Amino acid sequence: MNVQASQFIPTNGRGAFRSGADFLANLASTPRSVFVDGERVSDPSEHPAFREAARQIAGLYDFAFAPENLDIMTYVEPETGWRALRCFQIPKTHADLAAKRVAAEKWAEQTFGLMGRTPDHVANFFTGYAAKPSVFAKSGPQYAERVVNFYKHLRDNHLYVAYAIVPPQIDRSKSASKQSEPDLYAGVVREVDGGIIVKGGQQLATGGVFADYLHISSIHPLQPGDEAYAISVAIPMSAPGLKLYSRRAFAQQATNAFDYPLSSRFDETDSFVVLDDVFVPWEHVFIYRDIELCRDQWWKTPSHTYGNHQAQARFATKLRFLLGMAKKMNEATGNDSAPPVMVQMGELAALASIVEGMHQAQEALATFDDEGVLWPSKSMLYAVMALQGEINPRMIDIVRELTGAAMISLPSSVKDFDNPEAAEDIARFYRSSNMSARDRVALMRLAWDFIGTEFGNRHQQYEKFYGGASFIVKMNMFRAYDFKRAGALVDRALTLPPVEGA
Ligand SMILES: Cc1cc2nc3c(=O)[nH]c(=O)nc-3n(C[C@H](O)[C@H](O)[C@H](O)COP(=O)(O)OP(=O)(O)OC[C@H]3O[C@@H](n4cnc5c(N)ncnc54)[C@H](O)[C@@H]3O)c2cc1C
């Protein structure tokens, strides 16, 4: 640890660290409206559907502010002299960007890459907005001021924001303002003293149940006439009228942590958002009735690249975890050194390494814009994101291929170990040459929870869609690629000097 830097640790409350206990206490003391299985839950930290995931997030804060991790997970913010999480660092150099990646990897490792919207994801979007206040200022200086102030508030208090930036799938053939009712998509319905009232639905706030704030905006293209939906706001989770409808809670369906080691711990939940006349004070309104800015916030600031640079750290970590699991399963079945298995493992390793390499390429090829803001390479980011929806299922399929019935031919539950007759047979027949039956069953249950359970399958949908549908990501790639350079090669080929005698 850099002891000198750590002497900046403030002890006076302002800029003080956030412990896991602080996070859980705050969750308990800021009642919210979360609906699950017909029940209205106000404190997710105590509810069986959410409490284990809440504890995982609490663990991230404890990890980040542990003295031995401080220099990796935090930086000293020059403006305040206080330590802030790396996700809030506006990178000034390529080394800063690499430091942000390492911090994101460390957090991702704590949850094996299985929680996507940890507090460092949307934080990076706000860091991207704050890096380019000039983009917001085009709508008026107050918008730039507010978004930067809000970023500082998040940064200095280590706060957690989730987002819902996609409209509901009610009728995608019509634009926001042409829906059958004007307040189906989230938008402003009126101005009131001190702010605005927002109303409507929005998808899909992963981690929203646990966050301090919800960021509502639209990444979907808006048309002229959709001005009421062209907003960007932040809403505290306890705001009256803010409701979260959680999808099925896998943690609650998990009968025990042995049989469902991942579902029972890492179910970050995805929630549909309903805004029922929610008041938003002007200070939390960053875009107001501005279609152009609503688009530009994603593409003319580095928000999307910073947020997805973090997301790729998580994805790369998750793939590393998958590789580790596949290797151990092969060892358990004694197939590890069979050449055909080595070939399949080689393909898995190649795909995981491509993701890892593309992640670091975003840093190596990062460029400064004319305001001196550092942008991770868009072409490297969107190349890997565009293919993620194909890489991930391919890798899962290879692991399915490698394991045969290993993830299925298992005792019905951990309770079978308690039946003496069954336990004797299990010990004999479910072992492998290098593992006891219990260890082998634990490994195979881990793999099945990753690949085959409802939790595992939700993950496959997540990897396909968390960054937008693949046709959108491929369009991003189309815009980022240097077609000029490619075209110049063709031009030169077409204007080569004649070949003598041919
Ligand atoms: C598990 C999970 C977690 C998520 N977490 C979040 C979150 O935290 N915050 C958030 O804001 N969003 C989140 N999302 C939502 C995500 O951003 C959206 O799912 C994503 O943007 C795609 O939008 P959609 O689901 O409405 O699909 P659609 O836009 O309806 O697309 C579905 C499919 O329809 C077809 N299609 C539709 N339109 C076209 C077209 N013009 N051209 C070609 N094909 C088309 C394509 O096959 C496409 O894949 C999450 C999604 C999932 C699955």
The ligand as an SDF file (V2000), in Angstrom:
LIG
                    3D

 53 58  0  0  0  0  0  0  0  0999 V2000
  -30.8810   -9.7750  -17.9850 C   0  0  0  0  0  0  0  0  0  0  0  0
  -30.9760   -8.3900  -18.5260 C   0  0  0  0  0  0  0  0  0  0  0  0
  -30.5440   -7.3270  -17.7510 C   0  0  0  0  0  0  0  0  0  0  0  0
  -30.6710   -6.0120  -18.2210 C   0  0  0  0  0  0  0  0  0  0  0  0
  -30.2610   -4.9560  -17.4480 N   0  0  0  0  0  0  0  0  0  0  0  0
  -30.5070   -3.6850  -17.8400 C   0  0  0  0  0  0  0  0  0  0  0  0
  -30.1980   -2.5700  -17.0090 C   0  0  0  0  0  0  0  0  0  0  0  0
  -29.6300   -2.6960  -15.9360 O   0  0  0  0  0  0  0  0  0  0  0  0
  -30.5740   -1.3380  -17.4360 N   0  0  0  0  0  0  0  0  0  0  0  0
  -31.2030   -1.1430  -18.6330 C   0  0  0  0  0  0  0  0  0  0  0  0
  -31.5310    0.0080  -18.9620 O   0  0  0  0  0  0  0  0  0  0  0  0
  -31.4610   -2.1670  -19.4540 N   0  0  0  0  0  0  0  0  0  0  0  0
  -31.1400   -3.4200  -19.0740 C   0  0  0  0  0  0  0  0  0  0  0  0
  -31.4640   -4.4730  -19.8840 N   0  0  0  0  0  0  0  0  0  0  0  0
  -32.3010   -4.1810  -21.0120 C   0  0  0  0  0  0  0  0  0  0  0  0
  -31.4960   -4.1490  -22.2240 C   0  0  0  0  0  0  0  0  0  0  0  0
  -30.8560   -2.9450  -22.2800 O   0  0  0  0  0  0  0  0  0  0  0  0
  -32.4860   -4.4210  -23.3450 C   0  0  0  0  0  0  0  0  0  0  0  0
  -32.9440   -5.7310  -23.2160 O   0  0  0  0  0  0  0  0  0  0  0  0
  -31.7770   -4.2130  -24.6260 C   0  0  0  0  0  0  0  0  0  0  0  0
  -31.5350   -2.8440  -24.8070 O   0  0  0  0  0  0  0  0  0  0  0  0
  -32.5980   -4.7270  -25.7980 C   0  0  0  0  0  0  0  0  0  0  0  0
  -33.8610   -4.1410  -25.8090 O   0  0  0  0  0  0  0  0  0  0  0  0
  -35.1610   -5.0260  -25.7810 P   0  0  0  0  0  0  0  0  0  0  0  0
  -35.0360   -6.0630  -24.7190 O   0  0  0  0  0  0  0  0  0  0  0  0
  -36.2830   -4.1030  -25.6820 O   0  0  0  0  0  0  0  0  0  0  0  0
  -35.1320   -5.7910  -27.1520 O   0  0  0  0  0  0  0  0  0  0  0  0
  -35.6680   -5.2830  -28.5630 P   0  0  0  0  0  0  0  0  0  0  0  0
  -35.1410   -3.9410  -28.8670 O   0  0  0  0  0  0  0  0  0  0  0  0
  -37.1320   -5.4460  -28.5690 O   0  0  0  0  0  0  0  0  0  0  0  0
  -34.9860   -6.3040  -29.5190 O   0  0  0  0  0  0  0  0  0  0  0  0
  -35.2680   -7.7130  -29.4240 C   0  0  0  0  0  0  0  0  0  0  0  0
  -34.9410   -8.3400  -30.7420 C   0  0  0  0  0  0  0  0  0  0  0  0
  -35.8430   -7.8780  -31.7350 O   0  0  0  0  0  0  0  0  0  0  0  0
  -35.1760   -7.7940  -32.9840 C   0  0  0  0  0  0  0  0  0  0  0  0
  -35.2150   -6.3950  -33.4350 N   0  0  0  0  0  0  0  0  0  0  0  0
  -35.8940   -5.3940  -32.8490 C   0  0  0  0  0  0  0  0  0  0  0  0
  -35.7460   -4.2360  -33.5220 N   0  0  0  0  0  0  0  0  0  0  0  0
  -34.9390   -4.4990  -34.5690 C   0  0  0  0  0  0  0  0  0  0  0  0
  -34.4000   -3.7140  -35.6190 C   0  0  0  0  0  0  0  0  0  0  0  0
  -34.6500   -2.4040  -35.7470 N   0  0  0  0  0  0  0  0  0  0  0  0
  -33.5690   -4.3100  -36.4930 N   0  0  0  0  0  0  0  0  0  0  0  0
  -33.2890   -5.6280  -36.3900 C   0  0  0  0  0  0  0  0  0  0  0  0
  -33.7800   -6.4270  -35.4110 N   0  0  0  0  0  0  0  0  0  0  0  0
  -34.5950   -5.8840  -34.5100 C   0  0  0  0  0  0  0  0  0  0  0  0
  -33.7510   -8.2910  -32.7450 C   0  0  0  0  0  0  0  0  0  0  0  0
  -33.6960   -9.6610  -32.9790 O   0  0  0  0  0  0  0  0  0  0  0  0
  -33.5550   -8.0230  -31.2560 C   0  0  0  0  0  0  0  0  0  0  0  0
  -32.5600   -8.8320  -30.6780 O   0  0  0  0  0  0  0  0  0  0  0  0
  -31.2640   -5.7860  -19.4720 C   0  0  0  0  0  0  0  0  0  0  0  0
  -31.6880   -6.8720  -20.2630 C   0  0  0  0  0  0  0  0  0  0  0  0
  -31.5360   -8.1560  -19.8110 C   0  0  0  0  0  0  0  0  0  0  0  0
  -32.0010   -9.2840  -20.6860 C   0  0  0  0  0  0  0  0  0  0  0  0
  1  2  1  0
  2  3  1  0
  2 52  2  0
  3  4  2  0
  4  5  1  0
  4 50  1  0
  5  6  2  0
  6  7  1  0
  6 13  1  0
  7  8  2  0
  7  9  1  0
  9 10  1  0
 10 11  2  0
 10 12  1  0
 12 13  2  0
 13 14  1  0
 14 15  1  0
 14 50  1  0
 15 16  1  0
 16 17  1  0
 16 18  1  0
 18 19  1  0
 18 20  1  0
 20 21  1  0
 20 22  1  0
 22 23  1  0
 23 24  1  0
 24 25  2  0
 24 26  1  0
 24 27  1  0
 27 28  1  0
 28 29  2  0
 28 30  1  0
 28 31  1  0
 31 32  1  0
 32 33  1  0
 33 34  1  0
 33 48  1  0
 34 35  1  0
 35 36  1  0
 35 46  1  0
 36 37  1  0
 36 45  1  0
 37 38  2  0
 38 39  1  0
 39 40  1  0
 39 45  2  0
 40 41  1  0
 40 42  2  0
 42 43  1  0
 43 44  2  0
 44 45  1  0
 46 47  1  0
 46 48  1  0
 48 49  1  0
 50 51  2  0
 51 52  1  0
 52 53  1  0
M  END
$$$$
